[in-house]
């Protein structure tokens, strides 16, 4: 199986998405200095953060409700980051997406490192890949 660009798996993808939490407020600050809206700043943040959700795989060992929530999360975040919509995105929405991803991770064991997230995916019967562009810092470091 070929390496992915931004990661593949369930916990692997969610974990790497959550790693972008620390970049949300700095993105909003940076883009506010170039006279852009909060919505546009959230879109710019989501453009990078959502890449990790492209190859989110749930697999049958993930509870049905969690699979549905994870797929819905990926869909809305990818729409924000890559959909070029005229939707009014907010910091609060982005924080809610991060909280949802964290809750999903807790539901499968709360991995604290990318390596732990990949081990979770293996236990779920998935073939995780951290990707060529991974966000692998420990959650507590961001």
C-alpha positions in Angstrom: 0.0 0.0 0.0 1.5 3.4 -1.0 2.1 6.1 1.6 -0.5 8.8 1.9 0.2 12.4 1.7 -1.5 13.4 5.0 -2.2 10.1 6.8 -4.7 7.3 6.7 -6.7 5.6 9.4 -9.2 6.5 12.1 -7.3 7.6 15.2 -4.3 8.5 13.1 -6.3 11.0 11.1 -8.3 12.4 14.0 -5.1 12.8 16.1 -3.3 14.7 13.3 -6.3 17.0 12.9 -6.4 17.7 16.6 -2.7 18.7 16.4 -3.8 21.8 14.5 -5.7 23.1 17.5 -2.7 25.2 18.6 -2.6 26.9 15.2 -6.2 28.1 15.2 -5.8 31.3 17.3 -2.5 32.3 15.7 -4.1 31.9 12.3 -6.9 34.1 13.3 -4.5 36.7 14.6 -2.3 36.6 11.5 -5.1 36.9 9.1 -6.9 39.6 11.0 -3.8 41.8 10.4 -4.3 41.5 6.7 -7.9 42.7 6.9 -9.7 39.4 6.5 -12.7 38.1 8.3 -12.8 35.5 11.1 -14.6 33.3 8.6 -11.8 33.5 6.1 -9.2 32.9 8.8 -11.0 29.8 9.9 -11.1 28.6 6.3 -7.4 29.1 6.0 -6.8 27.2 9.2 -9.1 24.4 8.1 -7.4 24.2 4.7 -4.4 22.7 6.4 -6.1 20.9 9.3 -8.7 19.2 7.2 -6.1 17.6 4.9 -5.6 15.0 7.6 -9.3 13.9 7.3 -9.2 13.1 3.5 -8.3 9.4 4.2 -10.2 9.0 7.5 -11.3 5.3 7.6 -13.7 4.1 10.2 -13.8 0.4 9.8 -16.5 -2.0 11.3 -14.8 -2.2 14.7 -15.6 1.5 15.4 -19.0 1.9 16.9 -21.7 2.9 14.3 -22.5 6.2 16.0 -18.8 7.1 16.2 -18.4 6.2 12.6 -21.3 8.5 11.6 -20.0 11.4 13.8 -16.4 11.0 12.4 -17.7 11.0 8.8 -19.9 14.0 9.4 -16.9 15.8 11.1 -14.6 15.1 8.1 -17.3 16.3 5.7 -17.9 19.7 7.3 -14.2 20.4 8.0 -13.2 19.5 4.5 -16.1 21.7 3.2 -14.8 24.6 5.3 -11.1 24.1 4.2 -11.6 23.2 0.6 -15.2 23.9 -0.4 -14.8 27.6 -1.2 -18.3 28.3 0.2 -19.8 31.6 1.3 -20.6 30.0 4.7 -19.8 32.1 7.7 -17.3 29.9 9.6 -16.4 30.9 13.2 -13.7 30.1 15.7 -16.4 28.5 17.9 -17.3 26.1 15.1 -13.6 25.2 14.7 -13.3 24.6 18.5 -16.4 22.4 18.4 -14.8 20.3 15.6 -11.7 19.9 17.6 -13.7 18.9 20.7 -15.6 16.3 18.6 -12.4 14.9 17.3 -11.0 14.7 20.8 -14.2 12.9 22.1 -13.9 10.4 19.3 -10.3 9.8 20.2 -11.2 9.3 23.8 -13.8 6.7 22.6 -11.0 4.6 21.2 -8.5 4.9 24.1 -7.3 8.6 24.0 -4.0 8.1 22.3 -1.5 10.8 23.3 1.0 10.3 20.5 0.8 9.6 16.8 2.4 6.3 17.4 -0.3 5.4 20.0 -3.0 6.5 17.5 -1.5 4.2 14.8 -1.5 1.4 17.3 -5.2 2.0 18.0 -5.8 1.8 14.3 -4.0 -1.5 14.1 -6.2 -2.8 17.0 -9.2 -1.7 15.0 -8.0 -3.8 12.0 -6.9 -0.8 9.9 -3.7 -0.2 8.0 -2.7 3.3 9.3 -0.2 5.5 7.7 1.2 8.7 9.2 1.6 10.2 5.8 4.4 12.2 4.2 3.2 15.4 5.9 2.3 14.4 9.5 1.6 16.5 12.5 3.2 14.2 15.0 3.9 16.4 18.0 2.6 15.1 21.3 -0.8 16.7 22.0 0.5 18.3 25.2 3.3 20.1 23.3 0.9 22.2 21.2 
